[in-house]
Amino acid sequence: DSVGGHLTCVIYNPPAGLGEPCFDKLEGKLAHAMLSIPATKGFEIGSGFEGVRTMRGSQHNDMFYKKSDGSLGTKTNNSGGIQGGISNGETIVFRIAFKPPSTIGSDQATVDFAGLNTTLAAKGRHDPCVVPRAVPIVETMTALVLADAALIQLGREKSAEKYGLVGKVKKGVKRPNGNVAEGSAAKKPKE
C-alpha cells in the first residue's frame, strides 16, 4: 500500500516587501506553485488551519515592535512571515500535504469506460510515499517564486527611479484641474 504525508518549508531572512496586496499576494504565489506539484492536496501558511480552530484575532495578530538592532519585527509569527500579501521580513513558514500515491502494488477493483468490472493491476516500480522525493521540488519551486517576486520588486523600484514616481508622490500629484493632491488634502497651485 502507500502513505501520504506533509512537509514544512522554512525561508530564513527573506527580504521584506515581496508580493502585492491583491492579485499577486506572495502566499498566493507560493500556494499556486506548491499546489502545481503532483500529489499535493493542501497548503497552509503560518498558524494555518490550527490558528483558525484555536485562536482569536487578538491572539493571532502579529504585532510589530522595535528590535534591539533598531529594525522592526513581529512579536509572534502567526502569519508565517507574510502579512497582507507582502513579506514582512520574518521567517516564512508554510506546509504542504501530499496524498498517498494511488498506484500501488496491490490489485484494485475498478470499472472500465463501459462500466464493466475489471481489475487495476499496476506493473513496475512505484513509490510508497512521494514526500521524500518532493523536498527538492518544493525547495526549487519556492526559490522560483521568490526570485520572480524579487525581480518584480526590482522592476518596480527601477521604474519608479527612472520616471521619478517616488518624488512625485512625496511632492504631490498635479491633477487635470491644476490642483495638487497631497495626502487627503488638495491645494491650489500658487499663481
N, C-alpha and C positions, 0 to 999 in steps of 0.2 A: 504494500500500500504506500501512500505518500502522506506528507505532512506539510502544512503551511508554516508561516512564521512572520515575524516583523523585525525590522532593524531600525536603528536610530542613527541619524546623520547629525553631526555637530560641526558647526563652522565657527572657529575661534577667530576673534579680532576682525570681523567683517567691517568694511567701511560704512559709515552712516550715510544715509541719503540715497541708497539704491532703491529703485522701484518708483511707483506712482500711486497716487491716492484713489484711482478709479479703475480703469480697464486693465492696466498693466501692473497690478499690485505684485510685489515681489513674492508673497506667499502664493498668489495665484499662478505665477510663472513656475515656481517650484512644484506646486501641485500638478500643473499641466505636464511638466517634464516627468515627474515621478509616475503619474498615472498613465503615461505613454509607454512605460516599461511593461512588457508582457507579464501577466500573472498578478499585477498589483490590484488590490481591491480596497485599499484605504489609505488616507493621508491625514495626518494631524500635525499641528504645529504648536509649540509651547505647551501649555497645560492641556490643550486638545479636548477630547471628549470627557476626560476626568474633571477638568475645570468647569465644564458645563454642568456636570452632575453634582459637584461638591462645593462650588464657590459662589459667593455673591459678588456683585460688581465692586463693592468696596474692598473685597479681599483680592479680587483679580487684577485691579488696576496696578500697572507698573509705574509707580510714582518716581519722578526724576529727583536727583539730588546731585550736589557738587562733590566729586571725588577728591581725595587728598592731592591728586596731581593737578587739580583745577578743572578737569574735564567733567562733562555731565554723564551720568549713568542712571540706571534704574535700580531701585532697591530690591526688586524681585524681577523675574524674567518669565512671567506667566504668558506673555505674548510671544515668546520664542524668538526674541530679537527683532521682531518686525511689528511696527505699530502704524495703523492707517495705511498699510500697503508699502511702507517705506522702512528700510533697515534703520535701526536706532543706534547701531554701534555695539550693541550687546551680542553675546553669543547667540547664533541662530541654531535652534534645535527643532528637528521635525522627525516624525516616524512614518514608516511605510509598512503596510500589511501586504503579505503575499499569500495567495491561495495555495492549497495543496495541488500539485500537478495532477491533472485529470487523466493523463496517460500513465497507466500503472501496469505492472507485470501480471496482474490477475485478470482473468476473463470477466467481462461485464455484459450483462443482458441489456439489449437496446432494441431499436427497430430500424429498419431501412427506410428509404424515401417513400416507399409504398405503404409503410406502416406495418410491415410484416416483422415478426420477431426474428432477431438474429443475435449474434454474439460478437462483441468487440474484443478482439484478441491482439493487443499491441505487440509488435516484434521489435527487437533491438534494445539498445541501452537507453534508459530513461532515468532522469534524476528523481530520487525520492523526495527531495526538497530543493527549491531553487534559491533559497535565501543566501547560501554561501556564494553562489555564482552572481548574485545581484549586487554584492558590495561594490565591486569596481564600476559597475554600471551606474549605480546611484551616485558614487563619487564623481564620475565623469559627467553625468547629466547635471549635477549640481554645479560643477565647475563651468559648464557651458552657460547655464542660466546666469551665474554671477558675472562671467566675462561679458555676456550680452548686456546685462544691466549696467556694468561699468562703462562699456562703450557708448551706450545710450546717454548716460550721465555726462561722459566726456564730450559728446556731441552737443549736448545742451549748454555746457559751460563754454565751449569754443564758439558756438553760435551767439551766445549772449555777449561774449567778449568782442567778437567780430562786428556785431551790429549795435553794440553799445546798449543792449537792453537793460543791463543792471543799472547803469547810471540813469537811464530814462525812468525807470520805475522809482528809484530813490528821489529824483527831482520832481517827478510828476509827469503825467502823460497829457499832451495837448489834445483837447477834444476838437471836433469839427467846428464847434461854436466859438472856439477861441479860448474857452476856459481851461484851466489846468487842474486836473484831478490829482489830489494828494490825499491818500487815505480815503476817508469818507467825506471830506470837505472839498468843494471846488472853489478855486479862486479865479477872479477875473485877471487877465493879463494887464500889466502896467502899460499905460499909454506913453 
